[in-house]
Amino acid sequence: MKARLGIAPIAWWNDDLAELSDDVSLEECLRQASVAGYTGMETGRRFPMDMGALGPVLAKYGISVCGGWFSGLLLDGDIEVEKERIAQQLAFFKAAGAPCIVYGETARSIQGVKSAPLATKPKLTEAEIAAYGRKMSDFADWCAGQGMPVSYHHHMAAVIETEAELDLLMQHSSVPLLFDAGHMAFAGGDVMRVIENHHARITHVHTKDIRRPVIDALDRTRESFLDAVVKGAFTVPGDGSLDFEAIVKALAAKGYEGWFVVEAEQDPKVSPPLEMAKKGHAELLRVMAAAGYEVMP
């Protein structure tokens, strides 16, 4: 069983909350990730979408592109328009040898709206999820046919947030799945059951941990997703409330091989990115060994 360990730049600079960003360059971000032991990084706003510019910087620190977010609008949009919107990133990721594009549905989402309480998230009927699933399947099939698969990110404050919503999307689509332990736990789902039910679809993993006391204390009728982030709802493996040894062992038992990416947005002044990156990497090395994974360089 083989695994690779990556990290997202959101620990250094938050694309939704500029105030939760460390004042570091792309090169310094990559340097710190390399020092912490990671060999992959997902893309962020300071990444040039050009391997001619990015490639030498990545090579300097032994880092490869291990994914990256695409803000999809397919729920309310046209598939041909979405093909045009993703085309540049698709070509860039192919050139970078990335494993996938992380598809996040942002239509109707309140994840980036600080004034929108968690309880006001958009909700779809099963019929609406079924229709959406068909569109997503067609789009995912097209992307794969272009040589770059997508992996669907269930996400707090978006249309596919809860375990029940994810179950329906999986039932009514053929899209590959990005499993994010932190988002599913925050949404009240059973992370182990999600692995059991949908392991055959999991193509990418985000190892986001949660601080359960912070989440349990939220007033979801008044506080937003971004409020929760500011309060420290998320953190790296080994610093929060989830049992990543059990999670990783469950993924190993189902035959998952590929990237495990630390993606934990929090205040860099409270939780210094390099220190947290090292803590997450150490915990992942521990649980990977316990689960029988060989961590590849």
Legacy VTK file of the C-alpha trace (Angstrom):
# vtk DataFile Version 3.0
C-alpha trace
ASCII
DATASET POLYDATA
POINTS 297 float
0.000 0.000 0.000
1.452 3.307 -1.102
0.618 6.821 0.022
1.924 10.322 -0.572
1.641 13.249 1.812
0.681 16.722 0.679
-0.556 19.962 2.179
-2.704 22.883 1.057
-1.468 26.491 1.138
-4.615 27.535 3.037
-2.605 27.199 6.264
-0.418 30.072 5.011
-2.915 32.175 3.078
-6.687 31.842 3.213
-8.424 32.556 -0.078
-11.729 33.447 1.635
-10.406 35.404 4.623
-7.448 37.624 3.817
-7.035 38.431 7.503
-6.170 34.765 8.125
-3.091 34.886 5.939
0.583 34.819 6.758
2.628 37.392 4.867
4.807 34.863 3.061
5.624 34.371 -0.602
4.835 31.289 -2.646
8.489 30.284 -2.460
8.587 30.608 1.339
5.360 28.612 1.594
6.864 25.817 -0.494
10.095 25.950 1.492
8.244 25.531 4.776
6.131 22.677 3.406
9.309 20.928 2.259
10.999 21.465 5.632
7.936 19.924 7.285
8.351 16.826 5.111
5.635 17.127 2.450
6.231 16.288 -1.197
3.019 17.738 -2.617
1.005 20.925 -2.372
-2.405 21.866 -3.672
-2.619 25.157 -5.537
-3.771 28.497 -4.148
-4.134 32.097 -5.164
-0.383 32.805 -5.258
0.347 29.971 -7.687
0.987 30.993 -11.303
-1.158 28.886 -13.650
1.861 28.172 -15.808
4.343 25.331 -15.350
7.004 27.372 -17.132
6.968 29.768 -14.185
5.961 27.339 -11.437
7.930 24.242 -12.399
11.424 25.485 -11.411
10.138 26.714 -8.024
8.434 23.391 -7.306
11.554 21.482 -8.329
13.719 23.607 -6.031
11.812 22.330 -3.013
10.964 18.820 -4.208
7.230 19.586 -4.324
4.660 18.519 -6.911
1.105 19.749 -7.521
-1.158 17.292 -5.709
-4.499 18.900 -6.520
-6.252 22.225 -6.287
-9.676 23.780 -5.944
-12.044 24.690 -8.783
-15.076 26.803 -7.856
-17.746 25.026 -9.850
-21.104 26.561 -10.763
-22.659 23.555 -12.453
-25.689 23.363 -10.150
-27.238 26.423 -11.777
-24.986 26.653 -14.806
-24.447 25.249 -18.254
-22.039 22.364 -18.754
-20.471 23.983 -21.831
-19.793 27.158 -19.857
-18.189 25.116 -17.067
-15.963 23.368 -19.599
-14.707 26.781 -20.707
-14.236 27.937 -17.105
-12.144 24.905 -16.144
-10.143 24.651 -19.376
-7.105 26.689 -18.261
-6.795 24.880 -14.940
-7.277 21.531 -16.654
-4.452 22.201 -19.092
-2.216 23.491 -16.279
-2.882 20.465 -14.071
-2.148 18.092 -16.949
1.170 19.847 -17.518
1.885 19.649 -13.778
1.083 15.930 -13.580
-1.519 16.564 -10.872
-3.700 13.631 -9.755
-7.000 15.538 -9.975
-8.832 18.837 -9.818
-10.784 19.330 -6.598
-14.334 20.216 -7.655
-16.154 22.391 -5.119
-19.730 23.411 -5.914
-20.042 27.100 -5.081
-23.422 27.837 -6.675
-25.793 28.888 -3.860
-23.071 28.112 -1.311
-22.713 30.352 1.744
-19.241 29.083 2.648
-17.643 32.424 1.798
-20.381 34.654 3.251
-19.414 35.742 6.752
-22.886 37.131 7.469
-24.747 33.926 6.517
-25.438 31.569 9.450
-24.619 27.883 9.001
-28.297 27.018 9.397
-29.160 28.958 6.226
-27.173 26.707 3.917
-28.900 25.757 0.646
-30.888 22.539 0.629
-31.915 20.424 -2.363
-34.666 17.849 -2.739
-33.708 14.322 -3.766
-35.042 15.046 -7.262
-32.838 18.141 -7.467
-29.797 16.174 -6.275
-30.562 13.488 -8.859
-30.672 16.069 -11.657
-27.497 17.695 -10.341
-25.826 14.298 -10.104
-26.496 13.637 -13.767
-24.934 16.968 -14.737
-21.950 16.342 -12.464
-21.456 12.865 -13.942
-21.424 14.222 -17.477
-18.995 16.970 -16.500
-16.709 14.589 -14.609
-16.723 12.176 -17.550
-15.738 15.008 -19.900
-12.884 16.135 -17.632
-11.582 12.571 -17.348
-11.787 12.274 -21.114
-9.596 15.377 -21.396
-6.993 13.613 -19.269
-7.665 15.253 -15.892
-10.216 13.739 -13.495
-12.106 15.761 -10.920
-12.691 14.686 -7.327
-15.888 16.001 -5.723
-15.435 17.872 -2.425
-18.425 17.710 -0.054
-18.193 20.953 1.925
-19.703 22.791 4.848
-22.269 25.446 3.857
-22.578 24.070 0.312
-25.368 22.081 -1.327
-23.657 18.758 -0.596
-22.670 19.085 3.055
-24.273 16.353 5.168
-23.815 12.599 5.068
-27.381 12.184 3.788
-26.769 14.684 0.976
-23.530 12.952 0.044
-25.281 9.565 0.047
-27.841 10.907 -2.412
-25.205 12.450 -4.680
-23.274 9.168 -4.746
-26.494 7.279 -5.474
-27.453 9.577 -8.326
-24.038 10.138 -9.923
-20.809 8.437 -10.918
-18.489 11.253 -9.786
-15.214 10.424 -8.009
-15.184 11.502 -4.360
-12.815 13.593 -2.301
-13.234 12.391 1.285
-12.704 15.184 3.807
-12.869 13.883 7.369
-13.076 17.340 8.919
-15.928 18.640 6.794
-17.925 15.453 7.283
-17.413 15.480 11.060
-18.335 19.190 11.224
-21.514 18.386 9.269
-22.476 15.788 11.865
-21.727 12.796 9.679
-20.143 9.473 10.640
-16.724 9.536 8.982
-16.200 5.791 9.337
-19.586 5.008 7.800
-18.860 7.313 4.853
-15.652 5.366 4.177
-17.534 2.071 4.463
-20.322 3.197 2.128
-18.342 5.119 -0.487
-14.766 3.817 -0.417
-14.974 2.619 -4.018
-15.473 6.219 -5.152
-12.759 7.882 -3.029
-9.920 9.158 -5.209
-8.470 11.908 -3.009
-8.321 12.493 0.757
-8.146 15.648 2.837
-6.887 14.952 6.348
-8.572 17.916 8.026
-9.041 17.593 11.785
-11.622 19.413 13.921
-11.666 20.903 17.386
-14.878 19.348 18.684
-15.370 21.795 21.596
-15.268 24.736 19.178
-17.784 23.133 16.821
-20.119 22.029 19.594
-20.197 25.556 21.014
-21.252 27.197 17.735
-24.678 28.772 17.409
-25.510 27.656 13.892
-28.512 29.955 13.727
-26.228 32.983 14.128
-22.667 31.999 13.236
-21.296 31.347 9.762
-18.794 28.880 8.366
-16.173 31.625 8.286
-16.950 32.520 11.905
-16.234 28.874 12.772
-12.921 28.983 10.907
-11.872 32.139 12.752
-12.743 30.483 16.076
-10.466 27.537 15.236
-12.908 24.830 14.159
-10.237 23.179 12.002
-6.700 22.027 12.640
-4.128 19.460 11.510
-4.155 15.741 12.338
-2.807 15.136 15.813
-4.025 18.497 17.119
-7.777 17.910 17.103
-10.540 15.513 18.025
-10.621 12.956 15.182
-8.993 9.518 15.365
-6.852 9.556 12.240
-5.311 6.199 13.018
-8.772 4.618 12.737
-9.619 6.698 9.650
-6.413 5.815 7.815
-6.653 2.150 8.785
-10.197 2.081 7.381
-9.012 3.589 4.100
-6.133 1.112 3.937
-8.492 -1.804 4.565
-10.537 -0.673 1.544
-7.451 -0.427 -0.671
-7.131 3.339 -0.974
-3.790 4.430 -2.391
-2.846 7.975 -3.267
-2.603 11.401 -1.699
-3.413 12.329 1.878
-3.503 16.126 1.958
-3.456 18.248 5.099
-5.925 21.066 4.522
-6.523 22.978 7.741
-7.417 26.641 7.569
-6.856 28.541 10.795
-5.334 31.758 12.111
-1.576 31.637 11.354
-0.878 33.999 14.245
-2.508 31.575 16.686
-1.359 28.412 14.910
1.961 29.073 13.105
1.831 27.294 9.721
5.266 25.648 9.833
4.758 24.369 13.369
1.305 23.013 12.496
2.548 21.492 9.241
5.241 19.608 11.143
2.730 18.396 13.723
0.352 17.151 11.024
3.146 15.427 9.130
4.418 13.643 12.236
0.929 12.374 13.053
0.365 11.206 9.480
3.684 9.337 9.453
2.645 7.615 12.696
-0.792 6.554 11.469
0.500 5.590 8.001
2.955 3.177 9.630
0.197 1.785 11.848
-2.016 1.224 8.802
0.723 -0.441 6.744
1.225 2.318 4.187
4.565 2.963 2.548
4.939 6.742 2.306
6.448 7.585 -1.055
8.836 10.526 -1.610
LINES 1 298
297 0 1 2 3 4 5 6 7 8 9 10 11 12 13 14 15 16 17 18 19 20 21 22 23 24 25 26 27 28 29 30 31 32 33 34 35 36 37 38 39 40 41 42 43 44 45 46 47 48 49 50 51 52 53 54 55 56 57 58 59 60 61 62 63 64 65 66 67 68 69 70 71 72 73 74 75 76 77 78 79 80 81 82 83 84 85 86 87 88 89 90 91 92 93 94 95 96 97 98 99 100 101 102 103 104 105 106 107 108 109 110 111 112 113 114 115 116 117 118 119 120 121 122 123 124 125 126 127 128 129 130 131 132 133 134 135 136 137 138 139 140 141 142 143 144 145 146 147 148 149 150 151 152 153 154 155 156 157 158 159 160 161 162 163 164 165 166 167 168 169 170 171 172 173 174 175 176 177 178 179 180 181 182 183 184 185 186 187 188 189 190 191 192 193 194 195 196 197 198 199 200 201 202 203 204 205 206 207 208 209 210 211 212 213 214 215 216 217 218 219 220 221 222 223 224 225 226 227 228 229 230 231 232 233 234 235 236 237 238 239 240 241 242 243 244 245 246 247 248 249 250 251 252 253 254 255 256 257 258 259 260 261 262 263 264 265 266 267 268 269 270 271 272 273 274 275 276 277 278 279 280 281 282 283 284 285 286 287 288 289 290 291 292 293 294 295 296
